[in-house]
Amino acid sequence: MQSLVRNRASVVRARLQAQHNTQSCRHPRGYRCTVFASVFLLLTGWTAEQSAFGQTKQREPTAQQKQQKKVNDGALMLLSGRPGTSYSIMARDIASSVSEAEDVRVLAVDADGGADSLRDLMFLRGIDMALVPANVLTHADATAAFGSGLPQRLTYIAQLYGEEIHIMVGRGIASIEDLRGKKVAIPPQDGNTEFSVHDVLRRLKIDAEIVPTATADAIDEVRSGALGALVLMGGKPLRFVAAMPKDGSLRLLPLPHGEALGNAYSPSAFRSVDYPSLIADGQTVETVSVGAVLVANNTPKTGESYRRVAKFVPAFFSALSELAGPQWHPKWSEVNLAVNVAGWRRFAAAEEWLARIKKEQSVVMQRNFEEFLSTTGGPGVSTLSPQRRRELFEEFVKWTRKSVGTPQQRP
């Protein structure tokens, strides 16, 4: 077949060439026609050859290409925060907690924090997840800062913990209102703190000047009165704040939660056990916290990013019991996977995992209840009505949780 096509092409080319030689004076463009015909015949011959012998097979991936695909299939990029911040510490804890899981590897990437982290999650190539403050999500949705329909474009895996707002002031500041018209320092390049301070002051209608200042320098200026306050944000206890001297020159300013702050903030408090040099025994200082939410894009289940995150979810959720141990950051003990982020949808694989665990726990609880009844109930147990059994089961569940305690990291 191939030989026949080539022979026919040669014959036609020869005839066209002869025609060109005899009519070249009358047809100055004959050469182009000949070339076009030749190319057409060659292409026609190639098509016929392909039809006769089938399409060329694709090459099998090399061992190196297979290894490259395997490494990339399980590697996730997680945006954290600036080095030294709670977000940075937590992200590296997450990476460590899943390091032994098969085909799952988390690479923590430093980020500016605040709205910049949300922007990078949505638009930066290769990012699978990000730690985003709850107040940033609320603000971006309300203002459509990154387009409309944000709750449909994003999903959350879990709300992990709350970061408290620490307002350090000197003797001349008695309330948050006294910061009106003053300079308020924040750590340089800390997007989470910068966004939260602007947002809180805007909500409380307090006009103050935000000044990025190195923390050590800011403390001296707060003492002297040159600065009205230094605001730090992070999971208590912050080492820097805990190391403050007990000389009365600095204190933590109360920031009560009110209607003006809305659902983007949660009530919290500092106690003497958190900062013994700043708070007397038995006393508390009100403040607010901002939830740290582990967020992913709402991608199709067939997408590569979805498959990577779906692999990560069971490995991370299963590791939370270990992360609640004393060797990790104290904030891990606050994680409660049962907490929902109002107005936002949970990542599908995370929702499925929680539903399965809840069902398994219910089965175990029911089995324990039946054993309890058969052991302690006496001869009247068999005559209990279905309604009475349900009532007793609910009491048993409450008693079990009260006596044994419910791990924070389980639903």
N, C-alpha and C positions, 0 to 999 in steps of 0.2 A: 504493500500500500504506500509506504513512504517513498519507495523508488519510483512508483508510478506518478505520484504527485510532483516529484522533483523533475522528472522527464517532461511532463506537460508544461511545467513552468519554464523550462529551458526552451522548448519549442516556441511558446508564445513570446518570450523575450526576443528570440531571434527574428521572428516576424515583425515585431514592433521596431526593432533596430533597422531592419531593411527598409521599412516604411519611412523611418526617420531619415535615412540616407538619401532617399529619392525625393523627399518633399521638404527638406530642411529649409530651402529658400522660400517656399510658400508658407511655411509654418515655423516662425521663429521660436515659438514656445514648444516645439515638438519634443525637445530634450526633457522638459519638465514633465510632459505627458508620459514619456517613456519611463522616467524614474518613478512616477506615481504608480504606473501600471506594474512595474517590477516589484515595488514595495507591497502593493496590494496582493500580488501573486505569492510573494514570500509569506505574507501574513496568512493568506488563505491556505497555503501549504502547511503552515504551523498549526492552524486551527484543525485542519483535516488530520494532521498527525496526532494532535492531542485527542481528537475524537476517537481515533483508531486505537490508541494505546492507553487512554485514560489520563487523568490529571497527575501531575508530578506529586509524589508523596512528600509531606512535610518531614523535616528531619526530627528525629527523636531528641528530646532535651539531653544535654550532656550531664554528667554527674555534678559538675559545678553549678549548672543552672538549676538542677533539682535541689541542691543544697541551699542555693540562694532563695528559692521559693519557700522552702521549709522554714528558713530563718525568718523571712518576712511575714509568713502566714501567722506566726505566733507573737510577733513583736508589736507592741502598742506604744504610741506616743502620748504621754500624760503631761499636760501643762500644769505646773505647780505654782510657784511664786518666787520672789527674790530669795537668794541664799540667806539662811538664818531665820526666815519667817516660819510661822507655824505651817503654812501651806507647803513650803519646801520640805520641812521635816516629815509631814504626813505623807507626802508623795513618795518620799524615799522609803518610808515604812511600808507603804502599799507595794512598792517594787520588791522589797525584801520578803514580804509575806507570801508572795506568789512565785518566788524564785525557784522553788522546788517542784512547781506544777509542770506537768508535761505540756510542751508546746505553748507555754505562756511566758512572756517576758515583757515587763513594763519598763520603759525608758522614761524617767522623769526629766522634763525639760523646764528649765528656769523660765519664768514669765514675769511680766510687769505687774500682773494682778489687776483687780478692778475690771472695768469695762473692756480693757485691752485684751484680757484673757478670753472673755466671751467672744470678742471679735475674731481673735486668732483661731479659736475652736471652730467657728463657723466658716471662715474663709481661708485659713492658712493650710497649705497642702500637707497631708500626712498626719495631721493631728486627730487622734481618736477620741480622747477624753480630756476634760479639764476640771480643776477645782475652781468653782465660781461662787462668789458670795451671793446669798439669797437676795440681798437688797439690790444687787446689780441686775439679777434676773427680773425682779419686780419693776425696776426703773426702765430697763430696756423694753419690756413688754408694754408698759404704760405710755412710753414716748415713741415707740416704733423706731428706736435709734438704729436698729439693724434691719429694718423692714417690718412689715406687718405679719401677723400670724405666727409669732415666735413660739407659743406653746405647741404648735403643730410641727414646727421645724426642729425642735429640740426634745430630748427625753432626759430624765434623770435616772441614775442608777441607785443612789441613796443619798440622804442627807446625813452627813457624818457626825458633825459636832458643831458647837457654837464658839465663835471667837468673841471674847469680851472687849469692850471699848474701855480703855484705861485713860482717864483724864488726870494728869498730874498738875497740881497747882500749888502756889505759895500761900502765904498768910493773907494776902489782900483779896483773895477770891473766895466768896462764900457760896455762890450758886452758879448754875450754868448761865443765867442771865447776866452775870457780872463780866462775861467774856465779850459782851457787845462792844464793838469798837476796838477790841484788843487784838494783838497778834497771837496766833495759835500755831505752834510748831508741830510738824509731822516729820517722820523719818524720810529722807530723800529717796525717791524712786520706789516708794511703797504704794502701789496702786490701790490695794485694798483699803489702807488707812486713808489715803487721800480721798477716794470716792466716798467712804463712809462719813468722814468729817464734813465734807461739803454737803452730803445728803442730809445729815442730822441737823446741821445749822440751818439749811434751807427749810426743812420741815418745821423747825422751831422758830423760824423767822428771826434768827440772830445774825446780824451782820458782823463778821469778823474777818481778819486777813489771815489766810493760810500761808505759812512760811516753812518751806522745806529746810530743815536744820539738822545737823548731826546730833544724835541723841545726847551724847555727853556734853556738848556745848549748850544744848537747849536746857538741860537741867540747871546749869549755872545761871542762865538768863531768866529762868522761871524763879529761882531763888531771889535774884536781884530785882525782879519786877519788870524787866525789859520785855519779857514775854508773859502773856496772860496764862498760858497753859502749854503743856506738851501732851499730845495725844498719841498713845500707842495702842495697837490692836493685835490681839493674839490670844491663844488659849491659855487661861490662867493655870498655874502661876508663871508669869514671865520672870525669867532669871534677873533681868536688869531691874525690874521693879522690886523684886524680893530682896535685892541687895542694897536698897536704899537705907541710909542710916536712920536710927530712931532718935532724931534730934528735933522733930516738930517743924522743920523748915519746909517740908513737903507733905502733901497728903493727897488722897484720891478723892476727886470731886464726885458727888452723887449725880447720876444721870437717870432719873426715874423714867420708867416706860409709861407712855401715855398714848392717847388716841392719835396725836399728831404723828407719832412714829409709825403707826400702822403695823401690818402683819410682816413687814420686811425685817422687823426687829423683835427679839424676844426678851422678856424680863430676866434679869440675872442679878447676881450680888457677889461682892467680895467679902470674905470673912478673915478673921485673924489667922486661921490656919493657912490661908493663901498668902497673906502678907503680914506677918507678925510685927514687923517694925513700923508699919503704917496704920494698923487697925488693932485696937485694944481687944482683949478677950471678951467674947460675948457680943461684940458689936458687928454690924454689917454696913456695907456701903452699896447702895443700889446702883445698878448699871444696866446696860442692855448688851445683848450678844447678837451676832450675825451668823446664821447657819452657813456652813461650808458644804456645798452641794456638788456631788460628783456627777458631771453632765456629759452627755454624748449627743451627737447629731442624730436626728431621726432619719436614718438611711434605710433603704430597702433590705429585706432579709437576705436577698441574694448578693448584696454588696460585700466587698472584701472587709471594709471597716466594721460592718455589723457582725460578720463572722468572727473577727478578732475580739471584739468586745464580748460577744456571746461566749467565747472560750474563757475570757477573763472572769466573768461574773461568778460562776460556781467556785473557782479557785479563790477569789477574794472573799466571798461571803463565808466560805468554809474556814478561812484563816482568821476571821474576826475574833473568834474565841481566844486564839493565841495572842492577838494584838491587844486584848484587854488585860493582859498580864502586867505585872509591875515593872518589867524591864523595858516597856514601851511608854510612849507619851501618855500621861494620865487622861487625856481627852478621849482616847480610844474606848475607855470604859463607859462613855456617854452614848456610844452609837446604839441606836435602836432602829433596826430595819423596818419595824412596823410603822414608823412615822412616814406619813405621806407629805409631799410638797404640794400644797393647795394650788390648784389651777394648772398643774403640769402632769404629763403622763410619764409613767415609769417605763424604762427600757423593757421591751417585751420579754427578753430572756430573763431579766431580773424578776419580773412579775411572775413568770412561770416557775422560777426556782422557789420563790416565796410561797406560792400556792402549793407546791409539792411538799415543802417542808411543813407547812401548816397542816396539811392533810396527814402526813406521817406522825406528827406530834399528837394530833387528835386521836389517831388510832392507838398510839401507845398509851395515851391518857385514859381512853375508854377501857383498854385491857387492864390497866392498873386498877381502875375503878371496880371492874367486875371481880378482880381478885380480892380487892378490899372488902366488897360486899360478902363474897363467899366465905371469907375468913372471919369477919367480925359481925356480920349481919344477923346470924341466928336463923331459926326455922321460918321466920316470917318474911324472909327476903323474897321467896318465890312468889308470894302473893301481892307484891308491890305493883301498883298501877303504872302504866307507861309515864304518866305525868309526874308521879311521885319519884320515879327513877330519874327523870330528867332534872327535877329539882335537887335531888341528892347529888347527881353528877355535877351540877353547877356549883354546889357547896363544896364538893370534893376538889374541884378545880381551884376555887378561891383559896381553900385551905392549903392545897399543895403549893400554890404560888407564894402564899404568905409565909409558910413554914420553911420552904426550901429556898425561895427567892427565884426571880426570873432573870436569867442572864440578859444584860442590856442589848447584847448583839444578836439576840434571837427574837423573832416576831412573837 
